[in-house]
Amino acid sequence: MPRRHPPREEPLETRRHVFTCPHCGERISAVLDLSAGYQRYIEDCEVCCNPIEITCQAEEGAIIAFQAGIP
């Protein structure tokens, strides 16, 4: 009998990216939309709740640049 794989948590156009919060230093993650190309937005840290400016550049389904900073 063929082995079944569980369904993916995220569509193929997204990827979970782990980074360090610039405020508290904790390792956190964000789900990035790789189909968007360039994106820049504010997201709160899931640990300290301070705002983080996320900048991401993706090409052909790969992250080519990522930065998480204080807005």
N, CA and C atoms as an extended XYZ file, in Angstrom:
213
Properties=species:S:1:pos:R:3:atomname:S:1:resname:S:1:resid:I:1 pbc="F F F"
N         0.831       -1.168        0.000 N   MET     1
C         0.000        0.000        0.000 CA  MET     1
C         0.890        1.250        0.000 C   MET     1
N         0.607        2.235       -0.879 N   PRO     2
C         1.452        3.432       -0.931 CA  PRO     2
C         1.331        4.244        0.348 C   PRO     2
N         2.433        4.832        0.717 N   ARG     3
C         2.473        5.648        1.926 CA  ARG     3
C         1.872        7.023        1.626 C   ARG     3
N         0.966        7.464        2.482 N   ARG     4
C         0.342        8.771        2.301 CA  ARG     4
C         1.071        9.804        3.135 C   ARG     4
N         1.291       10.951        2.532 N   HIS     5
C         1.923       12.058        3.241 CA  HIS     5
C         0.837       12.972        3.785 C   HIS     5
N         1.051       13.530        4.980 N   PRO     6
C         0.042       14.453        5.524 CA  PRO     6
C        -0.021       15.711        4.662 C   PRO     6
N        -1.159       16.381        4.650 N   PRO     7
C        -1.263       17.601        3.856 CA  PRO     7
C        -0.302       18.666        4.378 C   PRO     7
N         0.195       19.498        3.455 N   ARG     8
C         1.094       20.584        3.842 CA  ARG     8
C         0.316       21.614        4.644 C   ARG     8
N         0.995       22.221        5.600 N   GLU     9
C         0.369       23.269        6.405 CA  GLU     9
C         0.144       24.532        5.582 C   GLU     9
N         1.053       24.820        4.661 N   GLU    10
C         1.018       26.060        3.910 CA  GLU    10
C         1.035       25.758        2.424 C   GLU    10
N         0.408       26.614        1.615 N   PRO    11
C         0.488       26.427        0.166 CA  PRO    11
C         1.937       26.557       -0.313 C   PRO    11
N         2.217       26.092       -1.513 N   LEU    12
C         3.573       26.125       -2.046 CA  LEU    12
C         4.103       27.544       -2.219 C   LEU    12
N         3.224       28.532       -2.330 N   GLU    13
C         3.644       29.910       -2.538 CA  GLU    13
C         4.088       30.586       -1.249 C   GLU    13
N         3.960       29.923       -0.122 N   THR    14
C         4.365       30.511        1.155 CA  THR    14
C         5.472       29.690        1.796 C   THR    14
N         6.201       30.334        2.680 N   ARG    15
C         7.250       29.635        3.418 CA  ARG    15
C         7.383       30.258        4.799 C   ARG    15
N         7.520       29.424        5.794 N   ARG    16
C         7.760       29.895        7.165 CA  ARG    16
C         9.250       30.225        7.270 C   ARG    16
N         9.541       31.420        7.773 N   HIS    17
C        10.927       31.888        7.891 CA  HIS    17
C        11.187       32.241        9.355 C   HIS    17
N        12.226       31.679        9.940 N   VAL    18
C        12.581       31.915       11.337 CA  VAL    18
C        13.653       33.007       11.388 C   VAL    18
N        13.467       33.959       12.320 N   PHE    19
C        14.410       35.060       12.461 CA  PHE    19
C        14.431       35.523       13.917 C   PHE    19
N        15.318       36.436       14.246 N   THR    20
C        15.458       36.953       15.606 CA  THR    20
C        14.769       38.303       15.717 C   THR    20
N        13.942       38.464       16.741 N   CYS    21
C        13.262       39.734       16.987 CA  CYS    21
C        14.314       40.796       17.317 C   CYS    21
N        14.266       41.951       16.638 N   PRO    22
C        15.244       43.001       16.923 CA  PRO    22
C        15.024       43.692       18.273 C   PRO    22
N        13.899       43.454       18.904 N   HIS    23
C        13.603       44.060       20.210 CA  HIS    23
C        14.040       43.165       21.363 C   HIS    23
N        13.549       41.915       21.380 N   CYS    24
C        13.775       41.042       22.544 CA  CYS    24
C        14.810       39.942       22.297 C   CYS    24
N        15.199       39.724       21.040 N   GLY    25
C        16.217       38.719       20.744 CA  GLY    25
C        15.707       37.294       20.654 C   GLY    25
N        14.408       37.084       20.813 N   GLU    26
C        13.838       35.736       20.723 CA  GLU    26
C        13.730       35.295       19.259 C   GLU    26
N        13.847       34.003       19.039 N   ARG    27
C        13.663       33.421       17.700 CA  ARG    27
C        12.163       33.280       17.463 C   ARG    27
N        11.672       33.894       16.390 N   ILE    28
C        10.259       33.836       16.029 CA  ILE    28
C        10.154       33.509       14.544 C   ILE    28
N         8.939       33.335       14.059 N   SER    29
C         8.777       33.003       12.644 CA  SER    29
C         7.646       33.813       12.030 C   SER    29
N         7.722       33.934       10.722 N   ALA    30
C         6.673       34.599        9.946 CA  ALA    30
C         6.436       33.752        8.704 C   ALA    30
N         5.204       33.744        8.231 N   VAL    31
C         4.885       33.058        6.982 CA  VAL    31
C         4.968       34.096        5.872 C   VAL    31
N         5.864       33.861        4.908 N   LEU    32
C         6.092       34.794        3.814 CA  LEU    32
C         5.403       34.315        2.550 C   LEU    32
N         4.809       35.235        1.822 N   ASP    33
C         4.159       34.940        0.544 CA  ASP    33
C         5.201       35.108       -0.557 C   ASP    33
N         5.719       33.998       -1.065 N   LEU    34
C         6.785       34.044       -2.059 CA  LEU    34
C         6.296       34.468       -3.436 C   LEU    34
N         4.992       34.447       -3.649 N   SER    35
C         4.462       34.862       -4.950 CA  SER    35
C         4.388       36.386       -5.060 C   SER    35
N         4.578       37.109       -3.963 N   ALA    36
C         4.444       38.568       -3.964 CA  ALA    36
C         5.673       39.279       -4.518 C   ALA    36
N         6.784       38.588       -4.669 N   GLY    37
C         8.013       39.251       -5.114 CA  GLY    37
C         8.604       40.052       -3.980 C   GLY    37
N         8.436       41.385       -4.028 N   TYR    38
C         8.927       42.262       -2.967 CA  TYR    38
C         7.775       42.593       -2.029 C   TYR    38
N         8.038       42.528       -0.738 N   GLN    39
C         7.023       42.914        0.234 CA  GLN    39
C         7.672       43.575        1.436 C   GLN    39
N         6.930       44.527        2.003 N   ARG    40
C         7.395       45.260        3.179 CA  ARG    40
C         6.164       45.538        4.032 C   ARG    40
N         6.205       45.100        5.292 N   TYR    41
C         5.052       45.274        6.170 CA  TYR    41
C         5.497       45.241        7.630 C   TYR    41
N         4.583       45.614        8.519 N   ILE    42
C         4.836       45.609        9.962 CA  ILE    42
C         4.084       44.435       10.582 C   ILE    42
N         4.780       43.687       11.421 N   GLU    43
C         4.176       42.566       12.146 CA  GLU    43
C         4.660       42.630       13.586 C   GLU    43
N         3.779       42.356       14.543 N   ASP    44
C         4.172       42.369       15.948 CA  ASP    44
C         4.878       41.076       16.328 C   ASP    44
N         5.901       41.205       17.187 N   CYS    45
C         6.610       40.037       17.708 CA  CYS    45
C         5.629       39.205       18.529 C   CYS    45
N         5.641       37.906       18.326 N   GLU    46
C         4.734       37.021       19.066 CA  GLU    46
C         5.170       36.823       20.515 C   GLU    46
N         6.370       37.297       20.883 N   VAL    47
C         6.860       37.161       22.253 CA  VAL    47
C         6.706       38.478       23.022 C   VAL    47
N         7.274       39.571       22.492 N   CYS    48
C         7.275       40.845       23.221 CA  CYS    48
C         6.229       41.847       22.715 C   CYS    48
N         5.562       41.528       21.616 N   CYS    49
C         4.479       42.347       21.033 CA  CYS    49
C         4.938       43.679       20.445 C   CYS    49
N         6.231       43.918       20.328 N   ASN    50
C         6.725       45.138       19.690 CA  ASN    50
C         6.660       44.992       18.175 C   ASN    50
N         6.513       46.117       17.443 N   PRO    51
C         6.410       46.044       15.988 CA  PRO    51
C         7.755       45.758       15.328 C   PRO    51
N         7.702       44.934       14.284 N   ILE    52
C         8.893       44.586       13.503 CA  ILE    52
C         8.582       44.907       12.048 C   ILE    52
N         9.498       45.621       11.390 N   GLU    53
C         9.343       45.888        9.964 CA  GLU    53
C         9.992       44.738        9.190 C   GLU    53
N         9.177       44.004        8.456 N   ILE    54
C         9.640       42.866        7.671 CA  ILE    54
C         9.812       43.316        6.223 C   ILE    54
N        10.970       43.081        5.653 N   THR    55
C        11.224       43.347        4.240 CA  THR    55
C        11.723       42.047        3.624 C   THR    55
N        11.083       41.621        2.533 N   CYS    56
C        11.433       40.345        1.913 CA  CYS    56
C        11.391       40.473        0.394 C   CYS    56
N        12.375       39.892       -0.262 N   GLN    57
C        12.409       39.817       -1.724 CA  GLN    57
C        12.473       38.340       -2.100 C   GLN    57
N        11.533       37.912       -2.948 N   ALA    58
C        11.495       36.509       -3.383 CA  ALA    58
C        11.474       36.458       -4.902 C   ALA    58
N        12.149       35.465       -5.446 N   GLU    59
C        12.163       35.219       -6.891 CA  GLU    59
C        12.075       33.722       -7.132 C   GLU    59
N        11.194       33.334       -8.017 N   GLU    60
C        11.029       31.930       -8.419 CA  GLU    60
C        10.875       31.007       -7.222 C   GLU    60
N        10.082       31.433       -6.237 N   GLY    61
C         9.808       30.604       -5.080 CA  GLY    61
C        10.912       30.506       -4.054 C   GLY    61
N        11.920       31.394       -4.143 N   ALA    62
C        13.025       31.369       -3.187 CA  ALA    62
C        13.196       32.750       -2.571 C   ALA    62
N        13.517       32.775       -1.293 N   ILE    63
C        13.803       34.044       -0.596 CA  ILE    63
C        15.214       34.451       -0.958 C   ILE    63
N        15.368       35.631       -1.568 N   ILE    64
C        16.714       36.093       -1.918 CA  ILE    64
C        17.207       37.190       -0.991 C   ILE    64
N        16.299       37.861       -0.269 N   ALA    65
C        16.692       38.875        0.717 CA  ALA    65
C        15.609       38.927        1.795 C   ALA    65
N        16.050       39.060        3.056 N   PHE    66
C        15.124       39.168        4.167 CA  PHE    66
C        15.748       40.052        5.218 C   PHE    66
N        14.926       40.961        5.774 N   GLN    67
C        15.407       41.813        6.860 CA  GLN    67
C        14.265       42.031        7.832 C   GLN    67
N        14.568       41.963        9.116 N   ALA    68
C        13.610       42.251       10.179 CA  ALA    68
C        14.224       43.328       11.049 C   ALA    68
N        13.589       44.512       11.069 N   GLY    69
C        14.155       45.619       11.807 CA  GLY    69
C        13.120       46.388       12.603 C   GLY    69
N        13.588       47.402       13.303 N   ILE    70
C        12.714       48.257       14.099 CA  ILE    70
C        12.199       49.350       13.175 C   ILE    70
N        10.861       49.500       13.090 N   PRO    71
C        10.295       50.520       12.194 CA  PRO    71
C        10.568       51.945       12.672 C   PRO    71
